[in-house]
Amino acid sequence: MIHQYKSNGYNIVLDVESGAVHVVDDITYDVISLYEENSADEIISKLKSSYNEDEIRECISEVKELVEDGQLFTEDIYEPFVEKFKEKRQTVVKALCLHIAHDCNLACKYCFAEEGEYHGRRALMSFEVGKKALDFLVANSGNRVNLEVDFFGGEPLMNWDVVKQLVAYGRSLEKPNNKKFRFTLTTNGVLLNDEVMEFVNKEMSNVVLSLDGRKEVNDRMRPFRTGKGSYDLIVPKFQKLAESRNQTNYYIRGTFTRNNLDFSEDVKHFADLGFKQMSIEPVVGPEEDPYSIREQDLPQIMEEYDKLALEYIDRYKKGNGFNFFHFMIDLTQGPCVYKRLSGCGSGTEYLAVTPWGDFYPCHQFVGNEDFLMGNVDEGITKPEIVKEFGNCNVMRNHDNRAPLVVQVMEKAHHLLSEKCKNCFAKFYCSGGCAANSYNFHGTINDAYDIGCEMQRKRVECSIMIKAALADE
């Protein structure tokens, strides 16, 4: 399968199965579009009014060489081995999302965690529960050395002493068990201070800082419970932390909604504030919510990604560039075979842990008892959930499902494998978010359609950026 598109003056051809990217002239672009379903004579007949016949014939020959070299119209050689891979695959847990605090000092209007409560009660994780979670991770990580733990909430700084205790405990486990912990922290910044920054810079491999962009945008969606905005308090703290980390190993992470469909302006605002590492994600919510993104918003969103890509290139060429998470793409290694078959890892390699020690597939399933997998005392008590998530990828076979009781499969009007089969971006997302699929279709085996459209656009922009910067 190939995907062809034009962007910013570039003619781009992506060979989906091999990952090869070709930036071509007009005649080659047109020949490739006809190559698979037409003979050489038919291609010449269709293009001779636009190009010289000898040039067309030469171009056909060059395209044929690319095909024979496995860089165009390649077939997927891995699909026949999917089932054997899944049968033999030994899944180990490599990452935990510790819900260190089911409480928050902000009242973000789009928060899926309901101000940190996750459809339940406010609670802070005890050191004892966190300790058991880290013990579980070590015990179930097999021979894997590098392990990841994200301190999450709610707002994790509301339980700061336990965060410090768990980091110290994790470090004590490293040498005896031949493990290395990579700790990360996600924070809204309200309680950020010099003591926290010093500790974070010493112990945290990455920090995610929540900010939605321009002051009016942020304060509309991320206020305190009193209604007062959070921008003025947190921005100076975030700027200080980013500088203290030499503008690396952190992310400013925003969310855009229907209220700021001009989100490229928010990314530019991040850059103008001096931030170098950033991401802004589309909100995901029920269509009836006034801030939720709808299908009719997609044309404007696509234009915004194009604007952002051009701004990204312009600032990079001027020497004041920034990294935007969704434009970071590795074209040198080809599509990742492991990711084709393993998906995002939720429910198998990655688990969320509540303050009282329950396991869920990821933070977005927390509070949904149908996805309660076990706990820190008993371990995994519902292996069928692990199996279901282990089968969740772009090549999954409908006949091999281990259906969850909560799933009503008739509601899934498309199968994940069918939706992904002809999608050029399938190996860059590996089927998308299972939680979004469940929330919109009642099954983890579907795909969130609006999210798919945005993902495809981001991949196109990312490849175009690589082409533009390669010209430098």
C-alpha positions, -999 to 999 in steps of 0.1 A, spaced: 0 0 0 12 35 -7 -1 69 4 4 100 -18 -2 136 -9 10 171 -16 20 195 12 39 228 13 51 223 -23 63 188 -18 50 157 -36 53 129 -10 49 92 -14 48 69 16 52 31 11 32 20 41 45 -15 47 82 -7 44 81 29 58 100 42 28 93 79 21 99 94 -13 98 131 -22 93 132 -59 88 155 -89 54 159 -106 59 132 -133 70 106 -108 41 114 -86 17 109 -114 33 77 -127 32 62 -92 -5 70 -89 -11 50 -120 15 23 -117 -2 -5 -98 -34 -7 -120 -20 2 -154 4 -11 -180 33 10 -192 15 18 -224 -16 28 -205 4 51 -182 20 67 -212 -13 72 -229 -28 89 -199 1 112 -192 15 121 -227 -6 152 -228 13 165 -198 48 151 -202 73 140 -228 68 103 -237 105 94 -233 105 110 -198 74 90 -189 90 58 -200 122 66 -181 102 74 -150 83 41 -153 116 23 -154 128 41 -122 96 33 -104 99 -3 -113 134 -4 -98 120 10 -65 93 -17 -65 119 -44 -71 141 -29 -44 112 -32 -19 106 6 -15 73 9 -33 41 -12 -32 57 -37 -7 36 -64 10 34 -69 47 55 -100 54 46 -100 91 8 -105 91 10 -143 86 30 -146 119 7 -125 141 -11 -153 158 21 -173 165 37 -141 179 8 -136 202 8 -172 214 45 -172 222 48 -136 234 57 -135 271 42 -102 284 60 -85 312 49 -54 331 73 -25 324 54 6 335 30 18 362 9 49 364 6 55 402 -24 75 411 -7 90 440 -36 114 446 -72 111 437 -77 148 446 -69 180 428 -66 217 436 -80 228 401 -114 222 386 -106 216 349 -138 215 329 -128 187 306 -111 165 332 -120 128 327 -109 123 363 -137 145 377 -114 168 397 -93 138 406 -120 116 421 -123 92 391 -160 85 397 -153 76 433 -139 91 464 -110 115 471 -80 96 485 -42 98 488 -20 67 482 -2 55 513 34 46 512 25 10 520 3 7 489 28 24 467 56 1 480 35 -30 471 30 -16 437 67 -12 431 73 -47 445 47 -60 420 64 -42 391 98 -56 400 84 -91 404 65 -91 371 90 -73 349 109 -105 340 144 -98 327 136 -62 317 160 -38 334 145 -4 327 112 2 344 89 33 343 68 48 370 47 79 365 33 98 395 -1 109 384 -34 123 398 -55 143 404 -25 163 414 4 143 427 21 172 445 -8 170 470 8 138 482 44 150 479 59 132 509 48 98 497 62 106 462 96 112 478 94 81 499 85 59 469 113 73 448 137 64 477 122 29 480 124 24 442 161 34 442 167 8 470 153 -19 447 175 -12 418 208 -28 426 195 -60 444 172 -67 415 192 -54 385 166 -28 377 167 9 368 137 31 376 127 60 353 104 82 374 82 108 358 58 134 373 26 150 358 16 182 376 -6 213 372 22 233 389 1 249 417 22 235 445 55 237 425 83 253 446 121 253 449 122 222 471 101 203 446 121 215 416 154 205 433 141 170 439 124 166 405 156 177 388 176 151 407 152 122 404 126 126 376 136 116 341 107 136 327 81 161 339 48 169 323 35 204 330 -1 210 323 -9 243 306 -35 249 278 -19 279 261 -28 316 261 -40 330 294 -77 334 283 -77 298 269 -60 283 300 -81 301 325 -114 293 309 -108 255 311 -83 252 340 -96 273 369 -94 269 406 -126 257 422 -133 293 431 -134 301 394 -101 321 394 -77 312 366 -44 294 372 -23 309 344 -6 337 363 4 315 392 18 285 373 35 300 342 65 316 360 70 284 379 70 263 346 94 287 330 118 284 359 115 246 359 121 244 322 152 265 324 165 246 354 163 214 333 182 231 304 150 230 283 151 192 281 133 163 297 100 180 303 68 187 283 44 215 284 12 196 278 -20 213 267 -55 204 256 -74 221 229 -112 222 227 -139 237 206 -131 269 224 -97 272 209 -97 255 175 -70 280 166 -47 259 188 -16 267 166 -17 301 183 -14 284 217 16 264 206 32 296 193 24 311 227 43 283 244 73 290 222 71 327 228 72 320 266 105 302 260 94 266 262 112 242 238 93 209 245 56 209 240 24 190 232 -12 200 228 -38 173 226 -73 173 213 -99 170 240 -119 138 239 -154 139 253 -191 132 246 -205 152 216 -231 168 238 -204 186 259 -200 221 245 -162 219 244 -160 186 226 -146 183 191 -170 173 164 -167 161 129 -175 195 114 -145 209 133 -120 188 114 -114 211 84 -103 239 107 -82 215 128 -65 203 96 -57 239 86 -43 245 121 -19 215 118 -7 229 85 -2 263 100 17 248 129 39 227 106 49 258 87 56 277 119 77 248 131 98 249 100 102 286 100 113 288 136 137 259 132 153 276 102 157 309 121 174 291 150 147 293 176 129 260 170 110 239 194 99 202 196 62 194 192 54 159 203 30 150 175 56 161 148 83 138 162 85 108 139 114 84 132 116 75 95 150 58 97 139 25 113 108 17 93 75 7 109 81 -9 143 72 -46 140 68 -50 178 44 -20 180 24 -35 151 16 -64 173 16 -50 208 -4 -18 206 1 8 233 8 -18 260 -22 -8 282 -35 -37 303 -4 -58 295 29 -39 299 14 -8 315 -11 -6 344 -27 21 364 -28 18 402 -54 35 424 -47 50 458 -60 19 474 -40 -4 452 -65 -16 425 -51 -23 390 -67 -10 358 -55 -12 322 -47 25 321 -56 58 338 -86 63 316 -103 31 327 -99 38 364 -133 38 381 -149 15 356 -153 -17 377 -157 -39 346 -120 -32 339 -107 -39 375 -79 -64 369 -66 -71 404 -48 -53 432 -14 -50 448 -22 -77 474 -35 -104 451 -18 -95 418 -38 -99 385 -70 -117 393 -86 -113 359 -61 -126 333 -89 -126 307 -86 -87 306 -49 -90 301 -55 -114 272 -81 -91 256 -58 -61 257 -29 -82 245 -49 -90 214 -56 -53 207 -35 -41 177 -39 -31 141 -38 -67 128 -60 -84 153 -83 -112 141 -120 -111 150 -122 -148 155 -96 -148 182 -112 -124 206 -116 -132 242 -146 -109 248 -151 -90 280 -185 -92 296 -188 -54 294 -184 -54 256 -215 -54 234 -198 -64 202 -228 -57 180 -223 -20 187 -189 -21 171 -200 -12 136 -164 -16 124 -137 -39 136 -103 -24 145 -86 -46 120 -109 -35 92 -106 2 100 -68 0 103 -63 -23 73 -63 4 47 -50 33 68 -16 46 58 -9 57 94 -16 24 111 20 16 120 25 50 136 -4 46 161 -9 8 162 -47 11 164 -51 42 186 -65 45 222 -85 16 236 -102 39 261 -114 63 234 -127 33 214 -146 20 244 -161 53 253 -174 59 218 -182 24 206 -186 2 237 -156 -20 228 -118 -17 229 -116 -32 195 -128 -2 175 -112 31 168 -121 67 176 -128 81 141 -122 118 148 -89 109 165 -79 88 135 -84 118 111 -62 140 133 -36 113 136 -34 109 98 -30 146 94 -2 148 120 17 120 103 14 138 70 27 171 86 56 152 103 68 137 71 65 170 52 86 186 80 113 160 75 113 167 38 116 205 44 143 203 69 163 178 48 166 206 22 186 227 47 
